[in-house]
Amino acid sequence: MAIVYEKSKGLTDVEMHYCPGCHHGIIHKLVAESLVELGLLDEAIGVCPVGCSVFAFKYFSCDMQEAAHGRAPAVATGIKRTHPNQAVFTYQGDGDLASIGAGEIVHAAMRGEKFTTIFINNAIYGMTGGQMAPTTLIGQKASTCPTGRTVEQAGMPIRVSEMLATLDGCVYAERVCVTDMANLNKAKRAIKKAFEKQMRNEGFTFVEVLSTCPTNWGMTPLKANEWLKNEMAAYYPLGVIKDISAEVK
Amino acid sequence: MAKELWKGNEAIAEAAIRAGCDCYFGYPITPQSEVPEYMSAHMPKHGRIFVQAESELAAINMVYGAAGCGMRAMTSSSSPGISLKQEGISYLIGSEIPAVIVNCMRGGPGLGTIQPGQSDYYQATRGGGNGDYRTVVLSPANIQEAVDYVQEAFDIADQYRNPVMVVMDGMIGQMMEPIEWREIPKRNLPSKDSWATTGRKGRAEHNTLNSLYIEPELCDVHNQNLSRKFAEMEKNEVRWEEIRCDDAEIVITAYGTPARIALTAIEVLRSEGIKVGLFRPITLWPFPEKALHELAGKDHVKAILDVEMSSTGQMIDDIRLGVEGQKPISFLGRAGGVIPTVEEMVEAVKNTLKEVQ
């Protein structure tokens, strides 16, 4: 019998802890498949964050380091500078990357560190129980903005991809989502492209994946998918934000 | 080997290179900026890595990443910057990653002063980060010791898979002294293959570095294992020096620069017929508690005088734990970059003697 589909060798057999309808599992799979398809799995070194994907070191089958909250880009800098020919990536959520780790990601991008960051933006702190993130939308309710985020109280949400794209060291930034097969395929292409660019030493590469958090959004998985497409994607537009090599061509 | 004149901070940077430091991550702060400056010029010549980080926080986390791959990694800073590294130090210990951290201490609190201080003793020996942990803390009193200890620190770190701190006051970083590059005894070190995240490269299992143990029982086991390691360090690594203590009525306790000044004070006092000695902890942790206990218990010792570049006294807590009430303890502390003088020490010794007579 022909095998038409199998679990990626880039993932271990450890059972994932993610909530029903959460996109982390899908995004893990895309990263794992990309590493395998590019022949990078055996040499890859990943760094996972603090947040819902804190246990990602158990799920990816490559060597992994678990970083302190927000510090993954600094940790990855230490790894990549000493292992310049190996694939290095960070996998970070929006609380980790856009809030407490804002300094680390900006400076890693500024230096043009040659690793890839997979940024999971679900507009909320998931692991700690649904608090407001810098990415929480205006009007969106969270446990620390129970009546909805306001501009007066918390300012406008941060668009990280656009911000990093202003830095010369960042050669590639794309925002994707995995709500349906078409978008999932685009997301996979973006992740692979980022790793390919990394291995060509082009510079810092960044893929933002809009993601759902049905548990803390208080929605069913399907409703969460709809909300992502209608509300999140309206503020965080999908597509290529920056691609230096494409611009050169 | 011929002696060479070296500035303290540049000497410890060169010492690290000679000890096989693969990568250095730092951030400018007075009075240790000569360390990153020296590293930026010399590490590339040896094919090694230098990165000026955007903060002390980032620097210690770059150390985490590189050392986690099995590289010999170092960072250095001065007091306020070392405060920022405390998070990273706690994570290094939790994930059992060896590294070398140099603190060229200045006075505090807050910005304090850029002049020498010793008020980070608690932070270094009690752990400024969260969790139950210890680091071996070496405290040189001259530049020769500084270069020797920095070289040895890499081996100690690798032996226990635990960061090692070299803590020196800013005076030692800033002054120049003749030193010699002598052979440092090498230890038999365990392989890093079983844990370093080098990329699997055909290895059957993936290596992971992590300080998170979400199951209480497993976290307890992890902590108990770490504690056993700390006990090993306590057993093997304690170091101190006793100078002219054989007949001393007053024992000065001091480390770093005050310990050197004490040597002159002892000469002055001895020439006046006052019997004084010096007890100098070299490892601030593990503290030479038993040795001090034994010395304080001797009949000829009448009192202890603790001298620190700290206004409250910090090491004095360990002195009390060592002395255990056997003899009275007095204290001379200067802070804010003021270094205790020979005259002050002589006076303090005489006052201490008067109190016990």
Contacts between the chains, C-beta under 8 A, distances in Angstrom:
chain1	res1	chain2	res2	distance
A	12	B	206	7.4
A	41	B	200	7.6
A	42	B	199	6.7
A	42	B	200	5.2
A	42	B	201	5.9
A	42	B	202	6.6
A	43	B	199	3.9
A	43	B	200	7.4
A	43	B	201	6.2
A	44	B	199	6.3
A	45	B	69	6.9
A	45	B	197	5.3
A	45	B	198	7.5
A	45	B	199	5.5
A	47	B	65	7.0
A	54	B	212	6.2
A	55	B	212	7.7
A	57	B	208	4.5
A	57	B	209	7.8
A	57	B	210	5.6
A	58	B	208	7.2
A	60	B	206	7.5
A	61	B	200	7.9
A	61	B	206	5.4
A	62	B	199	7.2
A	62	B	200	6.3
A	62	B	206	5.9
A	63	B	197	3.8
A	63	B	198	6.6
A	63	B	199	5.6
A	63	B	200	5.8
A	63	B	206	5.3
A	63	B	207	4.9
A	63	B	208	7.1
A	64	B	197	6.6
A	64	B	206	6.6
A	64	B	207	7.9
A	64	B	208	4.8
A	64	B	209	7.5
A	64	B	210	8.0
A	65	B	64	7.3
A	65	B	65	6.4
A	65	B	68	4.9
A	65	B	95	7.6
A	65	B	197	5.5
A	65	B	208	7.3
A	65	B	209	4.6
A	65	B	210	7.6
A	66	B	95	7.1
A	66	B	208	7.2
A	66	B	209	6.5
A	66	B	210	3.9
A	66	B	211	6.7
A	66	B	212	6.0
A	67	B	61	6.7
A	67	B	64	7.1
A	67	B	65	7.8
A	67	B	91	7.8
A	68	B	61	6.5
A	68	B	64	7.8
A	68	B	87	5.7
A	68	B	88	6.7
A	68	B	91	4.9
A	71	B	57	6.9
A	71	B	58	7.2
A	71	B	61	4.0
A	71	B	64	7.6
A	71	B	88	7.5
A	74	B	53	6.9
A	74	B	57	7.3
A	74	B	58	4.0
A	74	B	59	7.7
A	74	B	61	3.6
A	74	B	62	5.1
A	74	B	64	7.8
A	74	B	65	7.0
A	75	B	61	5.0
A	75	B	62	7.1
A	75	B	64	5.3
A	75	B	65	3.7
A	75	B	68	7.4
A	76	B	65	6.1
A	77	B	51	6.5
A	77	B	53	7.9
A	77	B	58	7.6
A	77	B	62	5.1
A	77	B	65	6.5
A	78	B	23	7.1
A	78	B	25	6.7
A	78	B	51	7.9
A	78	B	61	7.1
A	78	B	62	3.7
A	78	B	63	6.3
A	78	B	64	6.5
A	78	B	65	2.8
A	78	B	66	3.6
A	78	B	67	7.4
A	78	B	68	7.5
A	78	B	69	7.8
A	78	B	73	7.0
A	79	B	65	4.3
A	79	B	66	6.4
A	79	B	68	7.2
A	79	B	69	5.6
A	79	B	197	7.5
A	81	B	23	6.7
A	81	B	49	4.9
A	81	B	51	6.0
A	81	B	62	7.6
A	81	B	66	6.9
A	82	B	22	6.4
A	82	B	23	5.6
A	82	B	49	5.8
A	82	B	66	4.7
A	82	B	69	5.9
A	82	B	71	4.9
A	83	B	69	6.1
A	83	B	198	7.4
A	83	B	199	7.1
A	86	B	199	5.1
A	103	B	54	6.0
A	103	B	55	6.4
A	103	B	57	7.7
A	103	B	58	7.1
A	104	B	54	7.4
A	104	B	57	7.8
A	104	B	58	5.6
A	104	B	61	7.4
A	106	B	54	7.9
A	107	B	53	7.7
A	107	B	54	3.8
A	107	B	58	6.7
A	111	B	51	7.9
